[in-house]
Amino acid sequence: MSKRLGKGLEALLPQIGAEDSVLTVKVEELRPNPYQPRREFDADKLQELADSIREHGIIQPIIVRKSFRGYEIVAGERRLRAAKLAALEEVPVVIKDFDDRQMTEIALIENLQREDLNPMEIAEAYNNIMEKFDLTQDELAKKVGQSRSHVANFLRLLNLPIEIREYVSRGTISMGHARAILGLEDKQQQVALAKKIIEDDLSVRVVEQIVNRLAQNVPRETKKKKPEVNKTIRQYEEKFRASLGTAVKIHSGKKRGKIEIEYYSLDDLERILNLISE
């Protein structure tokens, strides 16, 4: 992701000036920014920062605002977490007067600038700031210095089932995988395909091919009304499609039926045979 930021938000990044007084406060007096979009912090990088703090101390004070009980962190939660790992009892702070809107925007931009958020955290942060401050996608895109399509692609991730959003959040599947999955409208198919990606270690390109096949197999309306397909048969077709990752058609007969499974190359055929034989 580009680190280029829109001037609107960049100007809101808190700066420490000569007029600001640096105070020392106890660690237990500090609370996280309630609008912090980041939910996970890299343990290894946090430990590296803690080791540096043990040796050199906290070079850049943590920026806070006064709250009902102690102080809320405006910028520098990662430094506070590392300070706790380094067993510091006190940390340097600078007190600023920020409202809730500024707190939200600063937390978002600070993390975007450092590329510390995973795709789902970015999507949720974008959505949160749009809803809280009544911004359009265009307005938000200008603020964060990105294109509207960039913002829209992240927001689309919020349409995925919770299970898949967790996969993306943990890095089990990539944003590219998730965007491909969104090509399917059926939620059950989406979840089944996500699990298949993990089990078979599928590339984004393969997933896109699977989604295209499934999409092409959606029955079209014709002028002549076709006989109603047995609902149970249709459910079996859907299960086959989700499991095998290709178009499957079940033909019912009075005494016997037939299953048609599409394949697109010898490699694809071998893949399907391996799945069936497992």
Secondary structure, DSSP 4 states (H G I P E B T S, - for coil): ------HHHHTTS----TTPPPEEEEGGGEE--TT-------HHHHHHHHHHHHHH--SSPEEEEE-SSSEEEEE-HHHHHHHHHTT-SEEEEEE----HHHHHHHHHHHHHHHT---HHHHHHHHHHHHHHHT--HHHHHHHHT--HHHHHHHHHGGGS-HHHHHHHHHTSS-HHHHHHHTT---HHHHHHHHHHHHHHT--HHHHHHHHHHHHHTSPPP-SSPPPPPPHHHHHHHHHHHHHHTS-EEEE--SS--EEEE--SSHHHHHHHHHHHH-
